[in-house]
Every structure is written in C-alpha cells, then in structure tokens.
Amino acid sequence: MTTHSPAGAAPALPSKRASRLAHGRWTPLWFLAPAVLTLFAIGIYPTLFALVTSMRKYNLTRARDGFPFVGLDNYKAVLSDSTFWETLWRTATFYLTVMPVELALGMAIALMLHKPGWSMARALVRVSLVIPLATTYAVVGLIGRLIFNRDFGVANQFASWLGFPALDWLGNQTGAFAAIAIMDIWQWTPFCALIFLAGLSMVPNEVEEAARLETSSHLNLLRYVQLPYLLPGFTAVLILRSADILKLFDMVFTMTRGGPGAATELVSIYIQRVGFRIFDMGTASAQAILLLVLTILLSRLFISVFYREID
C-alpha cells in the first residue's frame, strides 16, 4: 500500500542541506569578523578621524566656537612651520645615526650565528636577542635614565674606569641625543640580526658549500650568494624601522621629555606637544597625516630600490 505525502509539502532533507550550505558559506566571515572589527576600531577609524580633523579648526580650548571646516589651511600652516621642519630634520639625523649602526651590527651578529658549530651557544644567543625586543619603549626609557644618570649611572661608572670625567648625559644636548641613539641601537639591533639570520637560513646549503669551495673571500660569498636572500628582509627592516622612528615617542619622552632644550625633540614629540599641550588637534592631525604620507613614500622607495625576488 502506497502512502502519499500531503500536497504542497516540501522534502525535509533538501532544506536542511541548504541550511548547512548557507551556514558553511558564512562560517569564514564569522572567523574574520573579530580581526576586521579590531582593525577598523584601532586602525581605519582613527586614521579617517584624523583626516577629517586635519581639515577643521579643531582647538579643544575653544570648543564653544565649534570646529569649522578650513580645508587645507592646517596643512599650509604645517608646511610653513619652521619648528616642524627642524624636528623633522632632527628625526632624519637620528634615523641616519642609528640605522647604519643597527644594520651593520645586525648583519655581523647574523653572520656569526650562521656559522656552523657551537650549536648550544648559538641557541642561547638567539634567545637573548629576544629580550630587548620584548622590552616596551617606556621601560627602555627608564633603563636609559638609570644608565645615563649623572650621579650613579653605569655609563659614568665605565667612563671613570677609563679615566674620563663624569658627564651629565641627559643634561647635555649632544649627550642626550647620543643616549637615546644608544638605547635605540640596543633595542633594535637584535631585530635586524634575527631578520638577517632568517634570510641566511634560506640560502641552499649545497649552493653555499659550493661557493665556499670556489672562494675564500667572505665578502664575495656575502655579495654574490647570500645577498639576494637578504634583500627581502633588508627591505622589510628599512620599512618597519622607518615607520617606527617617525613615530618614536615613548622611549624619548620617558628619557628626556624632548630636552634639554629641543635637542631630542623628534617630530612625534612635537606633534604630541601641539596636540596635547596647545590642544590644537587640527594642526597635530595634519602633521600626523603628513608623516603617514612620508612613511608610504619611503616604503615605496625602499621596495623599488632594494626589493628583489629570489629566483
């Protein structure tokens, strides 16, 4: 005897299958949603807000007057501000001081760690390289204040052992600039070393061994065999450190507050002074947007000049 389903009744199985397919289509989006929302909250929205603010007369001490739209007036004021250009030039001087040292020391450390033998010692050195990177900027600044203290600092203690008089590092313009440079080199040389070591580990062993048999010159080995594998990491270091130095604030502010005078007032500290001491958020936002544009231009320049694909 055959039973008939009621007229108009749809089969249950296809509807469940369609529901499962729809649920499967949306599953990746649910996993991506937290990351996208976080990126929007801490990255995209603040940038858009700064862009809008940079085109307004946004002074927090005159909130009653409102925040009228002024177009590109804030950018014109920034580009004609001699103090802004002085701090930008000081930041460029700091960059050209620390970057060659960090790259050279990082390369030397990476090449030493890449040599065969002493596996346990090399492992310990690799672990120790992470310690400066794991230290926050503010803590690095506090350590720097202790090291370069005039009365009980370690720097003056070493100087006394070598027969040099005690120096007021943080009270002297040249000494303060040298102090923040030394602390930045201490913190970020291990980063360069680890990036270069990762590039050296990509060199095929048989190619490197054959090159060592062909030449005894370490410089030729580095130039013709290892350098192509180092260029991607080298480009990444330049991009990341350029962006990092342009926004460097915590360590310098903790150590010197930008002083003495304006000896260590980098461009990020000047922006903080304009935005949170003068409360001119419109001008500060315009300065920050110009720094963002400069960072993007430098990144494109480094990629076009240094980056090469490995065949």
C-alpha positions as CSV (number, residue, x, y, z in Angstrom):
1,M,0.0,0.0,0.0
2,T,1.5,3.4,-1.0
3,T,1.2,6.4,1.1
4,H,1.2,9.9,-0.3
5,S,2.6,13.0,1.3
6,P,0.3,15.9,1.7
7,A,0.0,18.3,-1.2
8,G,2.5,21.2,-1.1
9,A,4.8,19.6,1.5
10,A,8.5,20.1,0.6
11,P,11.0,17.4,1.4
12,A,12.9,18.0,4.7
13,L,16.3,16.8,3.5
14,P,17.0,19.5,0.8
15,S,16.0,22.3,3.2
16,K,18.4,21.0,5.9
17,R,21.1,20.7,3.3
18,A,20.6,24.2,2.0
19,S,20.7,25.5,5.6
20,R,24.0,23.7,6.1
21,L,25.4,25.1,2.9
22,A,24.4,28.6,3.9
23,H,25.9,28.2,7.3
24,G,29.1,26.9,5.8
25,R,29.3,30.0,3.5
26,W,29.1,32.4,6.4
27,T,31.5,30.5,8.7
28,P,34.7,32.1,7.3
29,L,33.2,35.5,7.8
30,W,32.4,34.9,11.4
31,F,36.1,33.9,12.0
32,L,37.3,37.0,10.2
33,A,34.9,39.4,11.9
34,P,36.8,40.0,15.1
35,A,40.0,40.8,13.2
36,V,38.2,43.1,10.8
37,L,36.4,44.9,13.7
38,T,39.6,45.3,15.6
39,L,41.4,46.7,12.6
40,F,38.6,49.1,12.0
41,A,38.5,50.2,15.6
42,I,42.2,50.8,16.1
43,G,43.4,51.5,12.6
44,I,40.9,52.6,10.0
45,Y,38.6,54.7,12.1
46,P,41.3,56.7,13.9
47,T,43.0,57.5,10.5
48,L,39.7,58.7,9.0
49,F,39.0,60.7,12.1
50,A,42.5,62.3,11.9
51,L,42.0,63.1,8.2
52,V,38.7,64.8,8.9
53,T,40.1,66.6,12.0
54,S,43.1,67.9,9.9
55,M,40.7,69.8,7.7
56,R,39.0,71.6,10.6
57,K,39.9,74.3,13.1
58,Y,39.9,71.8,16.0
59,N,41.1,73.6,19.1
60,L,39.9,71.9,22.3
61,T,40.3,75.1,24.3
62,R,37.8,76.9,22.1
63,A,35.1,74.2,21.8
64,R,32.4,76.8,22.2
65,D,33.4,78.3,18.9
66,G,32.8,75.0,17.2
67,F,35.1,73.2,14.8
68,P,34.6,74.9,11.4
69,F,35.9,73.4,8.2
70,V,39.1,75.1,6.9
71,G,40.1,72.8,4.1
72,L,43.9,72.7,3.6
73,D,44.7,75.6,5.8
74,N,46.2,73.4,8.5
75,Y,48.5,71.7,6.0
76,K,49.6,75.1,4.7
77,A,50.4,76.2,8.3
78,V,52.3,73.0,9.0
79,L,54.4,73.3,5.8
80,S,55.3,76.9,6.7
81,D,56.1,76.0,10.3
82,S,59.9,76.2,10.7
83,T,59.8,74.3,14.0
84,F,58.1,71.3,12.3
85,W,60.9,71.2,9.7
86,E,63.5,71.4,12.4
87,T,62.1,68.5,14.3
88,L,61.7,66.5,11.0
89,W,65.3,67.2,10.2
90,R,66.3,66.2,13.7
91,T,64.4,62.9,13.2
92,A,66.2,62.4,9.9
93,T,69.5,62.9,11.7
94,F,68.5,60.4,14.3
95,Y,67.5,57.9,11.6
96,L,70.7,58.3,9.7
97,T,72.6,57.9,13.0
98,V,71.0,54.7,14.3
99,M,70.0,52.8,11.1
100,P,73.6,52.2,9.7
101,V,74.8,51.0,13.1
102,E,71.8,48.7,13.6
103,L,72.1,47.2,10.1
104,A,75.9,46.7,10.4
105,L,75.8,45.2,13.9
106,G,72.7,43.1,13.0
107,M,74.5,41.7,9.9
108,A,77.6,40.9,11.8
109,I,75.6,39.1,14.5
110,A,73.6,37.2,11.9
111,L,76.8,36.1,10.0
112,M,78.4,34.9,13.3
113,L,75.3,32.9,14.3
114,H,75.1,31.4,10.8
115,K,78.5,29.8,11.0
116,P,78.4,26.0,11.8
117,G,79.4,24.8,15.2
118,W,78.7,25.9,18.8
119,S,75.1,25.0,18.5
120,M,74.3,25.4,22.2
121,A,76.0,28.8,22.3
122,R,74.2,30.0,19.2
123,A,70.8,28.9,20.6
124,L,71.5,30.9,23.8
125,V,72.4,33.9,21.8
126,R,69.3,33.7,19.7
127,V,67.2,33.5,22.9
128,S,69.0,36.5,24.4
129,L,68.3,38.6,21.3
130,V,64.6,38.5,22.0
131,I,65.0,40.2,25.4
132,P,65.4,43.8,24.1
133,L,62.6,43.3,21.6
134,A,60.3,42.1,24.4
135,T,61.0,45.3,26.4
136,T,58.5,48.1,25.9
137,Y,59.6,51.5,24.9
138,A,58.7,53.1,28.2
139,V,60.8,50.6,30.1
140,V,63.7,51.1,27.7
141,G,63.4,54.8,28.5
142,L,63.5,54.2,32.2
143,I,66.5,51.9,31.8
144,G,68.2,54.6,29.8
145,R,67.6,57.2,32.6
146,L,69.3,54.8,35.1
147,I,72.2,54.0,32.8
148,F,73.0,57.6,31.9
149,N,72.3,59.2,35.3
150,R,74.9,61.7,36.2
151,D,75.4,60.6,39.8
152,F,75.1,56.8,39.8
153,G,74.7,55.8,36.2
154,V,76.5,52.8,34.7
155,A,77.8,54.9,31.8
156,N,79.7,57.3,34.0
157,Q,81.0,54.4,36.1
158,F,82.6,52.9,33.0
159,A,83.9,56.3,32.0
160,S,85.6,56.7,35.4
161,W,87.3,53.3,35.0
162,L,88.7,54.5,31.7
163,G,89.9,57.8,33.2
164,F,87.2,60.1,31.8
165,P,85.3,62.6,33.9
166,A,81.6,62.1,34.7
167,L,79.3,63.5,32.0
168,D,75.8,64.9,32.5
169,W,74.5,62.8,29.7
170,L,70.8,63.8,29.9
171,G,71.6,67.5,30.8
172,N,73.8,68.0,27.7
173,Q,72.4,68.4,24.2
174,T,74.9,66.2,22.5
175,G,75.0,63.6,25.3
176,A,71.2,63.4,25.4
177,F,71.0,62.8,21.7
178,A,73.7,60.1,21.9
179,A,71.9,58.5,24.9
180,I,68.6,58.0,23.0
181,A,70.5,56.8,20.0
182,I,72.4,54.2,22.1
183,M,69.2,52.9,23.7
184,D,67.5,52.6,20.3
185,I,70.5,50.7,18.9
186,W,70.4,48.4,21.9
187,Q,66.8,47.6,21.5
188,W,66.6,47.2,17.7
189,T,69.9,45.7,16.6
190,P,68.6,42.2,17.7
191,F,65.6,42.7,15.4
192,C,67.9,43.3,12.4
193,A,70.0,40.3,13.4
194,L,67.1,38.0,13.6
195,I,65.7,39.2,10.2
196,F,69.1,38.7,8.5
197,L,69.5,35.3,10.2
198,A,66.2,34.2,8.7
199,G,67.4,35.4,5.3
200,L,70.7,33.5,5.6
201,S,68.8,30.3,6.6
202,M,67.0,30.4,3.2
203,V,70.3,30.0,1.3
204,P,70.5,26.4,0.0
205,N,73.3,24.5,1.8
206,E,74.7,23.0,-1.4
207,V,75.0,26.4,-3.1
208,E,76.7,27.9,-0.1
209,E,79.1,25.0,0.3
210,A,80.0,25.1,-3.4
211,A,80.6,28.9,-3.1
212,R,82.9,28.4,-0.1
213,L,85.0,25.9,-2.2
214,E,85.2,28.4,-5.1
215,T,86.3,31.4,-3.0
216,S,87.8,32.1,0.4
217,S,86.6,35.7,0.5
218,H,83.7,36.2,2.9
219,L,82.8,39.4,1.2
220,N,82.4,37.7,-2.2
221,L,80.3,35.0,-0.5
222,L,78.1,37.6,1.0
223,R,77.8,39.7,-2.2
224,Y,77.1,37.0,-4.8
225,V,75.5,34.2,-2.8
226,Q,73.9,35.4,0.4
227,L,72.9,39.0,-0.5
228,P,69.9,38.0,-2.9
229,Y,68.4,36.1,0.0
230,L,69.0,39.0,2.4
231,L,67.4,41.8,0.3
232,P,63.7,41.0,1.1
233,G,64.5,41.1,4.8
234,F,66.6,44.1,4.4
235,T,63.7,45.9,2.7
236,A,61.4,44.9,5.5
237,V,63.8,46.2,8.1
238,L,64.1,49.6,6.3
239,I,60.3,49.9,6.0
240,L,59.5,48.9,9.6
241,R,62.3,50.9,11.2
242,S,61.5,54.0,9.1
243,A,57.9,53.9,10.3
244,D,59.0,53.1,13.8
245,I,61.4,56.0,14.1
246,L,59.0,58.5,12.6
247,K,56.5,57.7,15.3
248,L,59.1,57.1,18.1
249,F,57.7,58.7,21.2
250,D,57.6,56.6,24.4
251,M,61.4,56.0,24.9
252,V,62.5,59.5,24.1
253,F,59.7,61.1,26.2
254,T,60.5,58.9,29.2
255,M,64.2,59.6,29.0
256,T,64.5,63.3,28.1
257,R,61.0,64.8,27.6
258,G,62.5,66.1,24.3
259,G,65.2,68.1,26.1
260,P,67.4,69.6,27.1
261,G,66.0,72.5,25.1
262,A,64.9,70.8,21.9
263,A,67.9,68.5,21.4
264,T,65.9,65.3,21.4
265,E,62.5,66.7,20.3
266,L,61.7,64.4,17.5
267,V,58.8,65.0,15.2
268,S,56.4,62.7,17.1
269,I,57.2,64.6,20.4
270,Y,56.5,67.9,18.6
271,I,53.2,66.6,17.4
272,Q,52.3,65.5,20.9
273,R,53.2,69.0,22.2
274,V,51.0,70.7,19.6
275,G,48.1,68.3,20.1
276,F,48.1,67.7,23.9
277,R,49.7,70.8,25.3
278,I,48.5,73.5,23.0
279,F,45.4,71.4,22.2
280,D,45.4,72.3,18.6
281,M,44.2,68.9,17.3
282,G,43.6,70.2,13.8
283,T,47.3,71.1,13.2
284,A,48.5,68.0,15.1
285,S,46.3,65.8,12.9
286,A,47.6,67.5,9.7
287,Q,51.2,66.8,10.9
288,A,50.3,63.1,11.6
289,I,48.8,62.7,8.1
290,L,51.9,64.2,6.5
291,L,54.0,61.7,8.4
292,L,51.8,58.9,7.2
293,V,52.2,60.1,3.6
294,L,56.0,60.3,4.1
295,T,56.1,56.8,5.5
296,I,54.2,55.4,2.5
297,L,56.5,57.3,0.1
298,L,59.6,55.9,1.9
299,S,58.1,52.4,1.8
300,R,57.5,52.6,-2.0
301,L,61.0,53.9,-2.5
302,F,62.7,51.1,-0.5
303,I,60.6,48.5,-2.3
304,S,61.5,49.9,-5.8
305,V,65.2,50.3,-4.9
306,F,66.1,47.3,-2.7
307,Y,63.5,44.6,-3.1
308,R,64.3,41.7,-5.4
309,E,62.5,38.4,-6.0
310,I,64.6,35.3,-5.3
311,D,64.7,33.1,-8.5
